[in-house]
Amino acid sequence: MRTTTRHRAAAGLLLAASVSAAALAMAPSDASPRPQHRAVVHVASVSASSSVVATSAVPTAQVAPPHPTLPGGGRRVFADGRFLVAYYGTAGSGALGVLGEDRPDRMDARLTRAARAFGSPRRPVQKVYELIVTVADARPGRDGDYNHDVSHRAVRDYIAAAHRHGALVVLDLQPGRADFLSVARRWAWALADPWVGLALDPEWRMGPDAVPGRVIGSVGAAEVNGVSAWLQALTRQAGLPEKLFVIHQFRRDMLRSPGRVARRLGLAMVQHVDGYGTPGQKKATYAAVARPKQFTMGFKLFYDEDVHRMSARAVQRVRPRVRFVSFQ
């Protein structure tokens, strides 16, 4: 339903942080040949007032568990009825979403306040930073692929902030004329972190003659399956906890042959419905594309484009049930 071209996170922590540090150390320098432009815990405590997952102090004398964990100490993203709330955007700019409007630590404070409304003592909330790391461009660029990557330093900053604040990170890809797998491989170093997942945005997956922003893109099930198989293998080989794997959609034709999208053990697969407008328009878009038997469901709220933006209570009344909300 969109016509605008505006683009739409103890012992467990010790090991998770060590894996994170190793992953960040493996990151290529920002002097790589591609153009680079800027455009959990030992014990999870849930406050009855905020219901946002928090981190406790980490005793240095304890021994790390054999496998890294997610924020909260488990290895399943939606364990314990957890509800995910994200801020979406790119580094260094608020033009593509709220996440980039300020430094990561300040945005985390804002996200914590926004997430609080979605929680309850029985429904802990997990914060997420959904960071656009490959941004679609209206010009071909040096490689002719109509995209550019944000700097590795910026991505490292968000991952480090996520570990400070107990948040997951989702790397969002807008590939232009490139395919999703070739772009995802560029971010393997960041995906080696146990708290980092991946999102595909088919709106910005162009055909060989299309230009981002002029048409709405799409992706086929075979390409999605190629990326999810690669991410599953990476996760298994490193002994990582379950990763978020998000597919954005607001029109049926954005995801071709959706019934052929494979389910992957080790991935928490989310269909994220992104339509904006009035509550009625948003719910109509959701009803038209939602596939709850195949995916965990996500829903987006827009600070600027939504008319009478839906409250947390209104979102929680939506059926099929939503488990992941992002703010743009």
VOBA-1610 file (N, C-alpha, C; in pm, whole numbers, padded with zeros to 5 digits, always signed):
BEGIN
Met+00082-00120+00000Met+00000+00000+00000Met+00086+00126+00000Arg+00218+00118-00030Arg+00304+00234-00025Arg+00332+00287-00164Thr+00346+00418-00173Thr+00388+00480-00298Thr+00511+00565-00278Thr+00551+00594-00152Thr+00670+00676-00129Thr+00795+00599-00163Thr+00904+00669-00195Thr+01033+00605-00221Thr+01122+00606-00098Arg+01072+00655+00013Arg+01151+00655+00135Arg+01170+00515+00187His+01294+00472+00222His+01325+00338+00266His+01264+00314+00403Arg+01227+00218+00379Arg+01154+00167+00496Arg+01262+00073+00573Ala+01847-00599+01796Ala+01904-00642+01892Ala+01910-00736+01988Ala+02733-01291+03383Ala+02716-01425+03379Ala+02794-01493+03276Ala+02762-01594+03254Ala+02850-01675+03174Ala+02813-01669+03030Gly+02681-01671+03002Gly+02641-01667+02863Gly+02694-01543+02794Leu+02688-01429+02861Leu+02736-01306+02800Leu+02884-01311+02775Leu+02960-01377+02866Leu+03104-01386+02845Leu+03136-01453+02713Leu+03071-01567+02686Leu+03099-01637+02561Leu+03042-01562+02443Ala+02921-01511+02458Ala+02863-01436+02346Ala+02949-01317+02312Ala+02999-01246+02415Ala+03082-01130+02388Ala+03212-01169+02325Ser+03268-01285+02365Ser+03394-01327+02304Ser+03373-01363+02158Val+03259-01430+02127Val+03229-01459+01988Val+03211-01331+01910Ser+03139-01234+01973Ser+03118-01106+01906Ser+03249-01037+01878Ala+03340-01037+01977Ala+03467-00970+01957Ala+03546-01034+01845Ala+03540-01168+01840Ala+03611-01237+01732Ala+03551-01204+01597Ala+03417-01198+01594Ala+03352-01166+01466Ala+03387-01026+01421Leu+03387-00930+01517Leu+03418-00793+01479Leu+03563-00779+01437Ala+03651-00857+01500Ala+03791-00851+01462Ala+03813-00904+01321Met+03723-00993+01275Met+03734-01049+01141Met+03682-00955+01034Ala+03619-00844+01075Ala+03558-00756+00977Ala+03662-00698+00884Pro+03632-00693+00755Pro+03723-00628+00663Pro+03736-00481+00699Ser+03851-00423+00670Ser+03870-00281+00696Ser+03783-00201+00601Asp+03761-00075+00635Asp+03681+00010+00549Asp+03755+00054+00424Ala+03878+00002+00408Ala+03953+00031+00287Ala+03938-00081+00185Ser+03826-00156+00194Ser+03801-00264+00101Ser+03774-00208-00038Pro+03788-00292-00145Pro+03771-00240-00279Pro+03630-00195-00313Arg+03524-00243-00239Arg+03389-00197-00266Arg+03371-00057-00210Pro+03292+00028-00275Pro+03267+00162-00220Pro+03192+00151-00088Gln+03238+00218+00013Gln+03175+00217+00144Gln+03131+00358+00176His+02999+00378+00193His+02948+00512+00220His+02857+00506+00342Arg+02846+00615+00411Arg+02750+00621+00521Arg+02622+00683+00472Ala+02524+00684+00417Ala+02405+00755+00365Ala+02344+00846+00465Val+02176-01379+02681Val+02272-01267+02682Val+02316-01266+02823Val+02301-01327+02827Val+02321-01289+02965Val+02320-01412+03055His+02381-01396+03173His+02379-01506+03272His+02239-01525+03327Val+02173-01417+03362Val+02035-01424+03410Val+01958-01314+03339Ala+01842-01347+03283Ala+01755-01245+03222Ala+01657-01199+03327Ser+01655-01072+03357Ser+01560-01018+03454Ser+01457-00937+03379Val+01328-00961+03406Val+01220-00887+03341Val+01149-00803+03444Ser+01156-00674+03428Ser+01090-00582+03520Ser+00939-00587+03499Ala+00865-00594+03610Ala+00719-00596+03597Ala+00668-00465+03540Ser+00747-00358+03556Ser+00701-00230+03505Ser+00737-00211+03359Ser+00854-00261+03318Ser+00895-00237+03180Ser+00883-00359+03091Ser+00900-00478+03149Ser+00892-00604+03075Ser+00994-00611+02961Val+01100-00530+02966Val+01204-00535+02866Val+01318-00619+02918Val+01367-00713+02836Val+01476-00800+02879Val+01595-00716+02918Ala+01654-00743+03036Ala+01770-00669+03082Ala+01883-00764+03116Thr+02003-00711+03133Thr+02118-00793+03166Thr+02155-00774+03312Ser+02199-00882+03375Ser+02244-00875+03513Ser+02394-00871+03517Ala+02449-00850+03635Ala+02593-00847+03650Ala+02651-00985+03616Val+02772-00986+03565Val+02834-01110+03520Val+02946-01148+03615Pro+02931-01253+03695Pro+03040-01294+03784Pro+03157-01346+03701Thr+03274-01293+03725Thr+03388-01331+03641Thr+03440-01469+03674Ala+03403-01525+03788Ala+03458-01655+03827Ala+03385-01771+03764Gln+03269-01747+03700Gln+03192-01858+03647Gln+03246-01902+03512Val+03212-02025+03477Val+03261-02086+03353Val+03155-02068+03245Ala+03199-02032+03125Ala+03106-02011+03015Ala+03042-02143+02972Pro+02916-02139+02927Pro+02849-02260+02879Pro+02910-02303+02747Pro+02879-02424+02700Pro+02943-02475+02580Pro+02898-02405+02453His+02786-02335+02455His+02736-02269+02334His+02697-02125+02366Pro+02718-02033+02274Pro+02673-01895+02297Pro+02522-01888+02302Thr+02471-01788+02372Thr+02328-01773+02390Thr+02282-01638+02338Leu+02152-01623+02328Leu+02089-01498+02291Leu+02071-01411+02416Pro+02036-01284+02399Pro+02000-01204+02517Pro+01890-01276+02596Gly+01907-01286+02725Gly+01811-01360+02807Gly+01860-01498+02842Gly+01967-01546+02776Gly+02030-01672+02812Gly+01988-01793+02734Gly+01884-01785+02650Gly+01840-01901+02574Gly+01900-01904+02435Arg+01849-01998+02354Arg+01899-02014+02216Arg+01787-02009+02113Arg+01664-01976+02157Arg+01551-01964+02065Arg+01500-01820+02071Val+01482-01760+01955Val+01447-01618+01949Val+01314-01588+02017Phe+01212-01669+01990Phe+01078-01641+02043Phe+01044-01728+02164Ala+01145-01774+02237Ala+01121-01856+02356Ala+01046-01777+02462Asp+00973-01848+02545Asp+00905-01788+02661Asp+00802-01683+02621Gly+00744-01697+02502Gly+00643-01602+02460Gly+00697-01463+02430Arg+00824-01454+02402Arg+00888-01324+02383Arg+00831-01249+02264Phe+00821-01116+02281Phe+00771-01025+02178Phe+00886-00934+02139Leu+00913-00921+02008Leu+01024-00843+01959Leu+00978-00705+01915Val+01053-00603+01953Val+01026-00467+01912Val+01155-00406+01859Ala+01149-00353+01735Ala+01269-00304+01667Ala+01257-00157+01632Tyr+01370-00091+01625Tyr+01385+00034+01553Tyr+01457+00003+01422Tyr+01409+00066+01314Tyr+01456+00036+01179Tyr+01522+00161+01120Gly+01630+00142+01045Gly+01694+00253+00977Gly+01837+00219+00943Thr+01911+00320+00900Thr+02051+00298+00865Thr+02139+00390+00946Ala+02270+00369+00938Ala+02364+00443+01021Ala+02383+00586+00970Gly+02382+00680+01061Gly+02419+00816+01028Gly+02314+00902+00962Ser+02194+00852+00944Ser+02089+00931+00879Ser+01952+00887+00927Gly+01867+00986+00957Gly+01729+00955+00992Gly+01638+00947+00872Ala+01693+00969+00750Ala+01609+00972+00631Ala+01548+00836+00600Leu+01612+00727+00641Leu+01564+00593+00608Leu+01496+00524+00724Gly+01483+00592+00838Gly+01417+00531+00951Gly+01472+00583+01083Val+01397+00559+01190Val+01425+00619+01319Val+01558+00574+01378Leu+01606+00454+01347Leu+01726+00402+01411Leu+01847+00493+01388Gly+01855+00558+01273Gly+01970+00640+01241Gly+01961+00784+01287Glu+01859+00820+01362Glu+01840+00960+01399Glu+01939+01009+01505Asp+02004+00918+01577Asp+02100+00958+01681Asp+02197+00843+01703Arg+02290+00861+01794Arg+02389+00757+01823Arg+02320+00632+01878Pro+02381+00514+01858Pro+02314+00389+01900Pro+02270+00387+02045Asp+02352+00437+02138Asp+02314+00432+02279Asp+02192+00518+02308Arg+02183+00635+02244Arg+02065+00720+02264Arg+01942+00658+02200Met+01959+00598+02084Met+01844+00534+02019Met+01797+00414+02101Asp+01889+00344+02167Asp+01848+00232+02251Asp+01756+00279+02363Ala+01787+00395+02421Ala+01700+00448+02527Ala+01560+00477+02473Arg+01552+00533+02352Arg+01421+00558+02291Arg+01349+00427+02260Leu+01423+00331+02207Leu+01364+00201+02177Leu+01311+00133+02303Thr+01386+00144+02412Thr+01341+00084+02538Thr+01206+00140+02581Arg+01189+00271+02565Arg+01061+00333+02601Arg+00949+00287+02507Ala+00979+00279+02379Ala+00877+00236+02283Ala+00838+00091+02306Ala+00935+00009+02341Ala+00910-00135+02359Ala+00829-00166+02483Arg+00837-00077+02583Arg+00775-00104+02712Arg+00624-00130+02700Ala+00560-00059+02607Ala+00415-00072+02595Ala+00372-00210+02546Phe+00462-00285+02483Phe+00427-00415+02427Phe+00447-00530+02526Gly+00505-00503+02641Gly+00539-00610+02735Gly+00440-00627+02847Ser+00457-00737+02916Ser+00381-00766+03037Ser+00464-00867+03115Pro+00429-00891+03242Pro+00507-00991+03318Pro+00511-01128+03250Arg+00409-01160+03171Arg+00407-01289+03102Arg+00460-01281+02960Arg+00490-01161+02913Arg+00534-01144+02775Arg+00657-01052+02774Pro+00776-01108+02800Pro+00896-01024+02797Pro+00921-00969+02657Val+00978-00852+02651Val+01007-00787+02524Val+01156-00793+02496Gln+01189-00829+02373Gln+01327-00830+02328Gln+01349-00715+02230Lys+01446-00630+02257Lys+01477-00519+02168Lys+01557-00568+02048Val+01537-00501+01935Val+01606-00534+01810Val+01648-00405+01741Tyr+01770-00401+01690Tyr+01813-00295+01599Tyr+01808-00352+01458Glu+01717-00305+01376Glu+01715-00349+01237Glu+01789-00245+01154Leu+01910-00278+01115Leu+02003-00184+01053Leu+02017-00213+00904Ile+01980-00117+00821Ile+02000-00133+00676Ile+02150-00121+00650Val+02212-00228+00606Val+02357-00228+00585Val+02394-00220+00438Thr+02304-00264+00350Thr+02321-00245+00206Thr+02199-00167+00158Val+02226-00049+00102Val+02120+00046+00069Val+02105+00054-00083Ala+01983+00040-00132Ala+01957+00052-00275Ala+01977+00196-00320Asp+02031+00213-00442Asp+02060+00344-00498Asp+01987+00366-00629Ala+01963+00491-00660Ala+01901+00525-00788Ala+02003+00529-00902Arg+02131+00520-00873Arg+02236+00518-00974Arg+02315+00389-00966Pro+02375+00345-01075Pro+02439+00213-01077Pro+02562+00200-00990Gly+02637+00308-00970Gly+02760+00299-00893Gly+02870+00229-00971Arg+02986+00218-00909Arg+03102+00162-00976Arg+03081+00018-01023Asp+03007-00060-00943Asp+02985-00200-00976Asp+02862-00223-01063Gly+02785-00119-01087Gly+02666-00133-01170Gly+02553-00208-01103Asp+02556-00222-00969Asp+02456-00303-00901Asp+02351-00222-00826Tyr+02356-00089-00835Tyr+02255-00002-00776Tyr+02241-00024-00624Asn+02353-00042-00557Asn+02350-00046-00411Asn+02485-00002-00357His+02488+00033-00228His+02615+00056-00160His+02603+00003-00017Asp+02716-00031+00042Asp+02723-00078+00181Asp+02755+00038+00273Val+02695+00039+00392Val+02738+00133+00495Val+02874+00087+00546Ser+02943+00172+00618Ser+03078+00138+00662Ser+03077+00024+00764His+03179-00058+00758His+03192-00167+00856His+03206-00110+00997Arg+03273+00004+01010Arg+03287+00064+01143Arg+03150+00095+01202Ala+03059+00148+01123Ala+02926+00179+01174Ala+02853+00053+01219Val+02864-00053+01140Val+02798-00179+01177Val+02858-00234+01306Arg+02990-00227+01319Arg+03053-00272+01443Arg+03002-00191+01563Asp+02980-00060+01543Asp+02930+00023+01651Asp+02792-00023+01698Tyr+02704-00056+01604Tyr+02570-00102+01642Tyr+02574-00239+01710Ile+02658-00327+01662Ile+02669-00460+01726Ile+02724-00446+01868Ala+02825-00360+01885Ala+02879-00337+02019Ala+02773-00278+02112Ala+02693-00183+02060Ala+02586-00125+02141Ala+02483-00231+02178Ala+02451-00320+02084Ala+02356-00427+02112Ala+02404-00514+02228His+02533-00544+02231His+02585-00625+02341His+02587-00548+02472Arg+02601-00418+02467Arg+02592-00339+02591Arg+02451-00336+02646His+02352-00339+02556His+02214-00316+02598His+02123-00439+02587Gly+02178-00555+02553Gly+02095-00675+02546Gly+01998-00677+02431Ala+02041-00627+02314Ala+01954-00621+02197Ala+02003-00716+02089Leu+01910-00762+02007Leu+01945-00833+01884Leu+01972-00732+01774Val+02043-00774+01670Val+02066-00692+01552Val+02017-00771+01431Val+01951-00702+01339Val+01913-00761+01211Val+01975-00677+01102Leu+02052-00738+01014Leu+02113-00670+00901Leu+02015-00673+00785Asp+01968-00557+00745Asp+01868-00547+00639Asp+01936-00521+00506Leu+01897-00597+00404Leu+01960-00589+00272Leu+01863-00533+00169Gln+01907-00428+00097Gln+01836-00372-00017Gln+01931-00385-00137Pro+01924-00491-00214Pro+02034-00527-00303Pro+02036-00457-00439Gly+01934-00379-00474Gly+01933-00322-00607Gly+01928-00431-00713Arg+02020-00425-00808Arg+02022-00527-00914Arg+02105-00650-00877Ala+02171-00650-00763Ala+02243-00769-00717Ala+02145-00871-00662Asp+02190-00996-00648Asp+02106-01096-00583Asp+02133-01095-00433Phe+02035-01142-00356Phe+02045-01136-00211Phe+02164-01216-00157Leu+02193-01332-00212Leu+02299-01416-00156Leu+02436-01351-00172Ser+02462-01295-00289Ser+02593-01232-00309Ser+02612-01115-00213Val+02504-01041-00185Val+02514-00931-00090Val+02528-00984+00052Ala+02450-01086+00089Ala+02458-01142+00225Ala+02598-01192+00257Arg+02666-01251+00160Arg+02801-01302+00183Arg+02898-01193+00225Arg+02875-01071+00180Arg+02961-00961+00220Arg+02952-00933+00370Trp+02844-00976+00433Trp+02821-00951+00575Trp+02840-01077+00661Ala+02907-01177+00609Ala+02930-01302+00686Ala+03006-01274+00815Trp+03100-01179+00809Trp+03178-01147+00930Trp+03087-01099+01043Ala+02985-01020+01012Ala+02894-00970+01115Ala+02796-01078+01159Leu+02753-01161+01066Leu+02658-01269+01097Leu+02722-01378+01181Ala+02856-01379+01194Ala+02923-01472+01284Ala+02895-01439+01430Asp+02843-01319+01457Asp+02805-01283+01593Asp+02675-01354+01630Pro+02665-01411+01750Pro+02546-01488+01786Pro+02418-01407+01798Trp+02428-01274+01805Trp+02309-01191+01822Trp+02267-01123+01693Val+02328-01157+01582Val+02303-01087+01457Val+02229-01176+01359Gly+02116-01127+01306Gly+02038-01199+01206Gly+02032-01121+01077Leu+01941-01163+00987Leu+01938-01112+00851Leu+01795-01083+00808Ala+01778-00976+00729Ala+01648-00942+00672Ala+01663-00915+00524Leu+01568-00964+00445Leu+01563-00942+00301Leu+01447-00848+00272Asp+01473-00743+00191Asp+01368-00649+00156Asp+01344-00654+00005Pro+01250-00737-00040Pro+01228-00755-00184Pro+01185-00630-00258Glu+01133-00530-00188Glu+01096-00405-00254Glu+01214-00348-00333Trp+01335-00372-00285Trp+01455-00314-00343Trp+01539-00418-00417Arg+01478-00531-00453Arg+01545-00633-00537Arg+01498-00611-00680Met+01583-00552-00761Met+01545-00511-00895Met+01576-00617-01000Gly+01502-00615-01108Gly+01535-00693-01226Gly+01651-00629-01300Pro+01695-00688-01411Pro+01815-00641-01481Pro+01802-00502-01542Asp+01680-00455-01565Asp+01661-00324-01627Asp+01591-00223-01537Ala+01562-00262-01413Ala+01484-00176-01324Ala+01574-00090-01236Val+01518+00022-01190Val+01592+00116-01106Val+01519+00128-00971Pro+01591+00116-00860Pro+01528+00129-00729Pro+01456+00262-00713Gly+01339+00259-00655Gly+01260+00378-00634Gly+01161+00407-00745Arg+01184+00351-00863Arg+01092+00371-00974Arg+00989+00259-00983Val+01026+00142-00939Val+00935+00028-00940Val+00948-00046-00806Ile+00848-00125-00774Ile+00855-00212-00657Ile+00916-00345-00700Gly+01022-00386-00633Gly+01091-00509-00668Gly+01023-00634-00614Ser+01088-00747-00638Ser+01033-00875-00592Ser+01145-00978-00588Val+01117-01091-00525Val+01214-01200-00518Val+01138-01332-00526Gly+01202-01432-00584Gly+01142-01565-00592Gly+01183-01653-00476Ala+01105-01759-00454Ala+01131-01850-00342Ala+01269-01915-00353Ala+01314-01946-00475Ala+01444-02013-00491Ala+01557-01926-00438Glu+01551-01796-00466Glu+01656-01706-00415Glu+01651-01696-00264Val+01532-01684-00208Val+01517-01682-00061Val+01574-01810-00001Asn+01543-01923-00062Asn+01591-02051-00010Asn+01743-02062-00017Gly+01803-02004-00119Gly+01948-02004-00128Gly+02013-01928-00014Val+01954-01814+00020Val+02008-01734+00131Val+01986-01805+00264Ser+01866-01858+00286Ser+01838-01923+00415Ser+01922-02049+00434Ala+01949-02123+00326Ala+02035-02241+00337Ala+02178-02201+00374Trp+02227-02094+00312Trp+02360-02045+00344Trp+02369-01998+00489Leu+02267-01922+00536Leu+02267-01872+00673Leu+02253-01987+00773Gln+02172-02086+00740Gln+02158-02204+00827Gln+02292-02276+00841Ala+02365-02292+00731Ala+02495-02360+00735Ala+02594-02280+00820Leu+02596-02148+00802Leu+02686-02064+00882Leu+02655-02079+01030Thr+02526-02080+01064Thr+02483-02090+01203Thr+02522-02224+01264Arg+02498-02331+01189Arg+02530-02466+01238Arg+02680-02485+01257Gln+02757-02443+01159Gln+02902-02464+01164Gln+02966-02393+01281Ala+02914-02276+01319Ala+02970-02201+01430Ala+02903-02232+01564Gly+02804-02322+01566Gly+02735-02355+01689Gly+02659-02239+01749Leu+02603-02153+01660Leu+02536-02031+01706Leu+02390-02059+01745Pro+02332-01974+01827Pro+02189-01987+01857Pro+02105-01951+01735Glu+01977-01972+01747Glu+01883-01944+01640Glu+01896-01798+01595Lys+01889-01776+01464Lys+01899-01642+01407Lys+01766-01596+01349Leu+01740-01468+01364Leu+01627-01410+01294Leu+01653-01409+01144Phe+01552-01448+01068Phe+01557-01440+00923Phe+01424-01380+00879Val+01430-01254+00834Val+01310-01174+00812Val+01292-01148+00664Ile+01169-01162+00615Ile+01133-01126+00478Ile+01029-01016+00484His+01062-00899+00429His+00968-00788+00427His+00873-00800+00308Gln+00749-00757+00329Gln+00649-00769+00222Gln+00532-00677+00250Phe+00479-00612+00144Phe+00352-00540+00159Phe+00263-00559+00036Arg+00311-00637-00063Arg+00226-00677-00176Arg+00250-00825-00203Arg+00147-00892-00250Arg+00160-01035-00276Arg+00270-01066-00375Asp+00283-00982-00479Asp+00379-01014-00585Asp+00523-00983-00547Met+00548-00929-00428Met+00686-00905-00384Met+00758-01036-00351Leu+00684-01138-00313Leu+00742-01269-00283Leu+00674-01372-00372Arg+00744-01413-00476Arg+00686-01504-00574Arg+00692-01649-00524Ser+00587-01724-00546Ser+00576-01865-00502Ser+00608-01879-00353Pro+00540-01804-00267Pro+00575-01807-00125Pro+00561-01944-00061Gly+00470-02026-00112Gly+00453-02159-00056Gly+00574-02248-00071Arg+00666-02209-00160Arg+00788-02287-00181Arg+00905-02241-00094Val+00884-02138-00013Val+00990-02094+00078Val+01011-02202+00183Ala+01135-02252+00193Ala+01166-02363+00284Ala+01177-02316+00428Arg+01132-02398+00519Arg+01152-02373+00661Arg+01288-02429+00700Arg+01364-02356+00781Arg+01500-02394+00817Arg+01515-02402+00969Leu+01557-02518+01018Leu+01593-02530+01158Leu+01710-02437+01187Gly+01705-02372+01301Gly+01811-02279+01336Gly+01784-02136+01295Leu+01675-02115+01216Leu+01635-01980+01178Leu+01494-01952+01229Ala+01476-01836+01291Ala+01343-01789+01329Ala+01290-01708+01212Met+01203-01768+01130Met+01162-01709+01004Met+01038-01622+01023Val+01053-01495+00986Val+00949-01395+01009Val+00906-01336+00876Gln+00775-01330+00852Gln+00720-01252+00742Gln+00677-01119+00802His+00743-01010+00757His+00721-00880+00817His+00638-00795+00722Val+00515-00764+00760Val+00422-00692+00674Val+00438-00541+00698Asp+00470-00467+00590Asp+00517-00330+00603Asp+00421-00223+00554Gly+00299-00253+00523Gly+00210-00152+00468Gly+00184-00037+00564Tyr+00167+00085+00508Tyr+00139+00199+00593Tyr+00004+00261+00558Gly-00038+00357+00640Gly-00165+00426+00617Gly-00249+00428+00742Thr-00380+00423+00723Thr-00473+00418+00836Thr-00472+00277+00896Pro-00523+00261+01018Pro-00532+00126+01074Pro-00607+00030+00983Gly-00714+00078+00920Gly-00789-00009+00830Gly-00707-00052+00710Gln-00634+00041+00651Gln-00549+00007+00536Gln-00439-00091+00576Lys-00378-00068+00691Lys-00270-00156+00735Lys-00320-00298+00761Lys-00437-00307+00823Lys-00491-00441+00852Lys-00536-00511+00724Ala-00582-00435+00626Ala-00618-00495+00498Ala-00494-00549+00426Thr-00386-00473+00426Thr-00261-00521+00368Thr-00214-00648+00439Tyr-00220-00646+00570Tyr-00178-00761+00650Tyr-00261-00885+00615Ala-00392-00867+00609Ala-00478-00981+00577Ala-00451-01035+00438Ala-00411-00949+00345Ala-00390-00992+00207Ala-00264-01075+00189Val-00161-01051+00270Val-00033-01119+00245Val+00011-01215+00355Ala-00048-01209+00474Ala+00001-01287+00588Ala-00008-01438+00563Arg+00097-01509+00601Arg+00104-01655+00590Arg+00147-01712+00725Pro+00058-01708+00825Pro+00095-01743+00963Pro+00127-01891+00984Lys+00080-01978+00894Lys+00114-02120+00907Lys+00257-02148+00863Gln+00314-02052+00794Gln+00448-02070+00738Gln+00554-01987+00812Phe+00513-01873+00866Phe+00608-01781+00928Phe+00555-01733+01063Thr+00647-01685+01147Thr+00609-01599+01259Thr+00580-01461+01200Met+00477-01393+01251Met+00432-01272+01185Met+00492-01146+01245Gly+00527-01053+01154Gly+00576-00922+01193Gly+00489-00812+01136Phe+00504-00690+01188Phe+00417-00578+01154Phe+00497-00450+01172Lys+00480-00353+01084Lys+00556-00228+01094Lys+00466-00110+01128Leu+00520-00022+01212Leu+00455+00104+01246Leu+00542+00219+01197Phe+00481+00316+01129Phe+00554+00428+01072Phe+00526+00554+01154Tyr+00632+00620+01198Tyr+00616+00744+01273Tyr+00558+00855+01185Asp+00598+00860+01058Asp+00556+00969+00971Asp+00440+00932+00879Glu+00445+00816+00814Glu+00347+00783+00711Glu+00215+00730+00764Asp+00214+00666+00881Asp+00088+00614+00933Asp-00007+00728+00971Val-00134+00705+00948Val-00240+00799+00988Val-00308+00740+01111His-00305+00812+01223His-00356+00759+01350His-00282+00628+01381Arg-00152+00642+01406Arg-00066+00524+01428Arg-00125+00432+01536Met-00125+00304+01505Met-00184+00204+01593Met-00107+00193+01723Ser-00178+00175+01834Ser-00117+00157+01966Ser-00068+00013+01981Ala+00010-00009+02085Ala+00056-00145+02115Ala-00063-00238+02137Arg-00164-00188+02206Arg-00282-00272+02232Arg-00353-00307+02102Ala-00362-00211+02010Ala-00428-00239+01882Ala-00349-00342+01802Val-00218-00332+01802Val-00136-00430+01730Val-00154-00568+01791Gln-00161-00577+01921Gln-00175-00706+01987Gln-00312-00769+01963Arg-00408-00688+01916Arg-00540-00745+01882Arg-00545-00796+01738Val-00444-00764+01659Val-00443-00807+01519Val-00434-00960+01512Arg-00508-01016+01419Arg-00502-01161+01395Arg-00481-01185+01246Pro-00394-01277+01208Pro-00312-01366+01289Pro-00219-01287+01382Arg-00185-01346+01494Arg-00112-01278+01600Arg+00026-01232+01554Val+00060-01110+01591Val+00191-01051+01561Val+00287-01078+01677Arg+00413-01112+01642Arg+00516-01139+01743Arg+00636-01046+01732Phe+00640-00965+01625Phe+00756-00878+01601Phe+00703-00748+01541Val+00727-00635+01607Val+00689-00505+01558Val+00814-00421+01539Ser+00823-00351+01425Ser+00932-00255+01407Ser+00874-00117+01383Phe+00948-00017+01427Phe+00913+00123+01405Phe+01008+00182+01302Gln+00950+00252+01204Gln+01031+00321+01104Gln+01005+00471+01111
//
